[in-house]
Amino acid sequence: MYCFNLLFAGCFCCAMETGVRIYNVEPLMEKGHLDHEQIGSVASCSMLHRSNLLALVGGGVNPKFSEISVLVWDDARDSREAKDKLVLEFTFTKPVLAVRMRHDKIIIVLKNRIYVYSFPDNPVKLFEFDTRDNPKGLCDLCPSLEKQLLVFPGHKCGSLQLVDLSNTKPGTSSAPFTINAHQSEIACVALNQPGSVAASASRKGTLIRLFDTTTRDKLVELRRGTDPATLYWYTPTVKTQRRRYVLARVGKVGPVIGQYVDSQWSLASFTVPAECACICAFGKNTSKNVNSVIAICVDGTFHKYVFTPDGNCNREAFDVYLDICDDDDF
């Protein structure tokens, strides 16, 4: 069992039956781990940027923590006892499906409800939002200091809800803004780092649509293909508008009819050899004209691909991150 949390800060944590591992991305190295004796098997983990705080949800074959609780682990505490490093606990009546954190808030996602708490000192419940059935715990939280935006599936099939947490009064049930993004159920949702763009894909998996979070207008439609597919992850770039569309270009590929005319097609693409589920993020640029993408797969493999403005794409690095030993203290 693997559950990943990939961050703009360049690291990811991996929840497994044997505990949790934390890795740096570039260069790839293990930064720390919490073993099975400390925390049992874990269903999900989230890290606050590159800090010492981890949010854990129990699960798997031999959990020590309940699936209905979120426990916050402070690895900076000078103690070998697990109980001394568990500094916060949030308990609910139903399983926790996802957790998102920023410097001042923690978001906890259940199947039909999302809770927002102040964080990390003396947490207080600020908001709660009822949602459509959300079995994958889909949501995203903008990490920017300037924008406190939260996005999650709307009540209507294929819609998104956007909430600006800075403009919502705590304790109220403010109606989020709604975007009618797709005709079928939402499968992926993401925000870019500044919170200016929301991206979504449906379970059909043929289109990714990007929306302006201020005007709620559709900015662009990216066409993956015409055959249905399962999308596991989507990552917008975090720089300027020109950079944001680096994986798409205007133009026709073969005969294009009807709705395809308005779509943009990929500039560069690659296939992970194992063809297994993975998460992706843009890596550090090696030069002005070379961009990179990192793919981290559930089979324990790490891939780095580089691509150029003309669409040339090649794998630059490969490793098995589960075989990497602890290189440094977390």
Secondary structure, DSSP 8 states (H G I E B T S, - for coil): --EEEE-TTSEEEEEETTEEEEEETTTTEEEEEEEHHHHEEEEEEEE-TTSSEEEEEEEEEEESS-TTEEEEEETTSS-S-HHHHEEEEEE-SS---EEEEETTEEEEE-SSEEEEEE-SSS--EEEEEE-S--TT---EE---SS--EEEEE-SSTTEEEEEEGGGS-TTS----EEEE--SS-EEEEEE-TTS-EEEEEETT-SEEEEEETTT--EEEEEE--SS-----------S-HHHHTTTEE-S--SS--GGGGG-EEES-----TT---EEEEE---SBTTBEEEEEEETTSEEEEEEE-TT--EEEEEEEEGGG--B-S--
